[in-house]
């Protein structure tokens, strides 16, 4: 069964608290973010990075480019 964006975000949020405490949490978060990007778009993954403070834990989001 395909997980919804809300389900994936919940998993990211739950796993985020274990980064640096459990061996593979960093990898799990990366895989979940990749799944979000694949299924729901890169903007959704970038939003999760910002919402859960992952930019302070090693993830980066590209700057927004505004075109005229």
C-alpha positions as CSV (number, residue, x, y, z in Angstrom):
1,X,0.0,0.0,0.0
2,X,1.3,3.4,-1.0
3,X,1.9,5.8,1.9
4,X,0.4,9.2,1.9
5,X,2.5,12.4,2.2
6,X,1.2,12.8,5.8
7,X,2.3,9.2,6.7
8,X,5.8,9.8,5.3
9,X,6.1,13.2,7.0
10,X,5.1,11.5,10.3
11,X,7.8,8.9,9.9
12,X,10.4,11.6,9.2
13,X,9.3,13.5,12.2
14,X,9.4,10.4,14.4
15,X,12.8,9.3,13.1
16,X,14.3,12.8,13.4
17,X,14.5,12.6,17.2
18,X,16.9,9.6,16.9
19,X,19.5,11.2,14.6
20,X,22.8,10.9,16.3
21,X,21.4,8.4,18.9
22,X,20.7,5.4,16.7
23,X,23.0,4.1,14.1
24,X,20.9,4.3,11.0
25,X,18.4,7.1,11.7
26,X,20.2,9.5,9.4
27,X,20.0,7.0,6.6
28,X,16.3,6.3,7.2
29,X,15.5,10.0,7.2
30,X,17.4,10.3,3.9
31,X,15.4,7.4,2.4
32,X,12.1,8.8,3.5
33,X,13.0,12.2,2.1
34,X,13.9,10.6,-1.2
35,X,10.6,8.8,-1.2
36,X,8.7,12.0,-0.6
37,X,10.6,13.7,-3.4
38,X,10.0,10.8,-5.8
39,X,6.2,10.4,-5.0
40,X,5.2,14.0,-4.1
41,X,7.9,16.2,-5.6
42,X,11.1,17.9,-4.5
43,X,9.2,20.9,-3.1
44,X,7.4,18.6,-0.6
45,X,10.7,17.1,0.5
46,X,12.3,20.5,0.9
47,X,9.3,21.6,3.0
48,X,9.8,18.6,5.3
49,X,13.5,19.5,5.7
50,X,12.5,23.0,6.7
51,X,9.5,22.0,8.9
52,X,11.5,19.4,10.9
53,X,14.7,21.5,11.3
54,X,16.7,19.0,9.2
55,X,18.7,21.9,7.7
56,X,20.4,22.1,11.1
57,X,21.2,18.4,11.1
58,X,23.0,18.2,7.7
59,X,20.3,18.4,5.0
60,X,20.1,21.3,2.7
61,X,17.5,22.8,0.4
62,X,18.3,24.6,-2.7
63,X,17.5,28.3,-2.6
64,X,14.3,29.4,-4.3
65,X,14.9,30.9,-7.7
66,X,12.6,33.7,-8.8
67,X,12.3,34.4,-12.4
68,X,11.0,37.5,-14.0
